[in-house]
Amino acid sequence: MPQAILLQDVENVGARGTVVDVSKGYLRNYLIPRKLAQPATKGAVAAAQRAAAAEERAAQEAIGRAEENAELLNKTVLTISQQAGDDGRLFGSVTTQDIAEAIQEARGITVDRRKIHLDEPIRHVGTFVVVVEVADGVTANVKTIVSEP
């Protein structure tokens, strides 16, 4: 049985980057033409291991940067000014887009508005704690003060 290095996840065979035993015909007629695998030569296995190590290092660095950004955001207090009535209700609301722009302006960290978790838009003057997902599994709590100008 020849061995193959999977270039993509293949159902019922294995995950990307793994070396698997497959039949000659399956490798030659299905996996290679669809660019799902390549034959497992010594050089290809070594290259796959280097690529996997580099990918692992890059993922660790990304998580480290995300944790640093989360620490910085935990210390951040945003102040957003909006027009409000006498009873403290805003004329409009503070949305996730407004918070993302305030974070970009205050700290220079770009956060996707879909990663900011608000149950509903802020419609009152006051102090709120907003949860921001910096990366997968890394979150920060940003104190947000909504005030009248």
Disulfide bonds with the S-S distance in Angstrom:
none
